Amino acid sequence: MNDDQVKSLDYLAAKYAQEIIKKTKKTGDVDNTVTKALGVLQENGVYACFLYLLAKEKDNGKVVISEMLNLLENLPFNRDKPENHSPEKVLEYINGTVTTDLERLLLSKETLEQMLIYARYGAKACSKENNDEKETPSPAGS
C-alpha cells in the first residue's frame, strides 16, 4: 500500500467520524456509544461491533452504523451498502462483504477503528468546547 492510499484511508476515517459528530445531538452520549463500540471492535471484531450497535445502542448506534457503512462502501473492495439498515441486512452485508476475506477484514477493522477513535476525540472536543462556552463569563456591563 503506498502513501496515497494510506492518506485516503485516513481521510475517509476522519470524514465519517466528523459526520457522526454532526449528526448526533449529545456529544457525551455519542462519546459513550463510540467508546463502547471501539472496545467491542478491538476485542471481538467487525461483526461483533455491528451486533453490539444494533442490539445495545439504539439512537446513536443508528448514526454510527450508518457512517460505518458509508466508510466501508468507500473502501476499494466493497460493494454498495444495504439500503435498508435492518439488523438482518446489515449483518448479511458485513458477513458477505467484509468477513469473507482476511485482507478485507483486516483493512476494514483498522479503518473503522481509526474512524471510531476520531469520532471519540471529536465528541470530547465538542463537549469541552460546549462546556467552555457555558463557563465563560459575559463581559462586564452586558
C-alpha positions as CSV (number, residue, x, y, z in Angstrom):
1,M,0.0,0.0,0.0
2,N,1.5,3.4,-1.0
3,D,1.3,6.7,0.9
4,D,-1.6,8.0,-1.2
5,Q,-3.8,5.0,-0.3
6,V,-2.9,5.5,3.4
7,K,-3.8,9.1,3.2
8,S,-7.1,8.4,1.6
9,L,-8.0,5.8,4.2
10,D,-7.2,8.3,6.9
11,Y,-9.2,10.9,5.1
12,L,-12.2,8.5,5.0
13,A,-11.9,7.7,8.7
14,A,-11.8,11.5,9.6
15,K,-14.6,12.3,7.2
16,Y,-17.1,9.8,8.5
17,A,-16.1,10.5,12.1
18,Q,-17.0,14.1,11.6
19,E,-20.3,13.0,10.2
20,I,-21.1,11.1,13.4
21,I,-20.4,14.2,15.4
22,K,-22.5,16.4,13.1
23,K,-25.5,14.1,13.1
24,T,-25.7,13.5,16.9
25,K,-27.1,15.9,19.4
26,K,-25.5,15.0,22.7
27,T,-21.7,14.6,22.4
28,G,-21.4,13.0,25.8
29,D,-23.8,10.2,24.7
30,V,-22.1,9.7,21.4
31,D,-18.7,9.6,23.1
32,N,-20.0,6.8,25.3
33,T,-21.5,4.9,22.4
34,V,-18.4,5.2,20.3
35,T,-16.1,4.2,23.1
36,K,-18.1,1.1,23.8
37,A,-18.3,0.2,20.1
38,L,-14.5,0.8,19.8
39,G,-13.9,-1.6,22.6
40,V,-16.1,-4.3,21.0
41,L,-14.4,-3.8,17.7
42,Q,-10.9,-4.1,19.2
43,E,-11.7,-7.1,21.4
44,N,-14.2,-9.0,19.3
45,G,-14.0,-7.8,15.7
46,V,-16.1,-6.1,13.0
47,Y,-19.1,-8.4,13.0
48,A,-19.4,-8.2,16.8
49,C,-19.2,-4.4,16.7
50,F,-22.1,-4.2,14.4
51,L,-24.0,-6.7,16.5
52,Y,-23.4,-4.6,19.6
53,L,-24.5,-1.4,18.0
54,L,-27.6,-3.0,16.6
55,A,-28.5,-4.6,19.9
56,K,-27.5,-2.1,22.6
57,E,-27.2,1.4,21.1
58,K,-30.5,2.3,19.6
59,D,-30.3,6.1,18.9
60,N,-26.7,7.0,18.5
61,G,-26.0,3.4,17.3
62,K,-28.0,4.1,14.2
63,V,-25.9,7.1,13.3
64,V,-22.7,5.2,14.0
65,I,-23.8,2.2,11.9
66,S,-24.8,4.4,9.0
67,E,-21.4,6.2,8.9
68,M,-19.5,2.9,9.4
69,L,-21.4,1.5,6.4
70,N,-20.6,4.7,4.4
71,L,-16.9,4.2,5.2
72,L,-17.0,0.5,4.2
73,E,-18.7,1.3,1.0
74,N,-15.8,3.6,0.1
75,L,-13.1,1.0,0.6
76,P,-11.7,-0.3,-2.6
77,F,-13.2,-3.8,-2.4
78,N,-16.7,-3.2,-1.1
79,R,-19.9,-3.2,-3.0
80,D,-22.9,-0.9,-2.3
81,K,-24.1,-0.8,1.2
82,P,-27.5,-2.1,2.1
83,E,-30.3,0.4,1.5
84,N,-32.2,-1.0,4.4
85,H,-30.4,-0.8,7.8
86,S,-32.4,-3.6,9.4
87,P,-30.2,-5.9,11.5
88,E,-30.6,-8.7,9.0
89,K,-29.5,-6.7,6.0
90,V,-26.6,-5.0,7.9
91,L,-25.3,-8.3,9.2
92,E,-25.7,-10.0,5.9
93,Y,-23.7,-7.2,4.3
94,I,-20.9,-7.4,6.9
95,N,-20.7,-11.2,6.7
96,G,-20.9,-11.3,2.9
97,T,-18.6,-8.4,2.1
98,V,-16.2,-7.8,4.9
99,T,-15.6,-11.1,6.8
100,T,-15.2,-13.4,3.8
101,D,-11.6,-12.3,3.1
102,L,-8.9,-11.8,5.6
103,E,-7.3,-8.9,3.8
104,R,-10.7,-7.1,3.6
105,L,-11.4,-7.9,7.2
106,L,-8.1,-6.5,8.5
107,L,-8.3,-3.4,6.4
108,S,-12.0,-2.8,7.4
109,K,-11.2,-3.3,11.1
110,E,-8.2,-1.0,11.0
111,T,-10.1,1.8,9.1
112,L,-13.2,1.5,11.3
113,E,-11.1,1.6,14.4
114,Q,-9.4,4.8,13.2
115,M,-12.8,6.3,12.4
116,L,-14.2,5.5,15.9
117,I,-11.1,6.9,17.5
118,Y,-11.5,10.2,15.6
119,A,-15.2,10.3,16.5
120,R,-14.4,9.7,20.1
121,Y,-11.9,12.6,20.2
122,G,-14.3,14.7,18.1
123,A,-17.1,14.2,20.6
124,K,-14.7,15.0,23.5
125,A,-13.6,18.2,21.7
126,C,-17.2,19.3,21.1
127,S,-18.1,18.5,24.7
128,K,-15.2,20.5,26.0
129,E,-16.0,23.4,23.7
130,N,-19.6,23.5,24.8
131,N,-18.6,23.4,28.5
132,D,-16.1,26.2,27.9
133,E,-18.7,28.4,26.3
134,K,-21.1,27.8,29.3
135,E,-18.4,28.7,31.8
136,T,-17.1,31.8,30.1
137,P,-18.5,34.8,32.0
138,S,-20.1,37.5,29.9
139,P,-18.2,40.8,29.6
140,A,-19.0,43.3,32.4
141,G,-21.8,45.7,31.6
142,S,-23.6,43.3,29.2
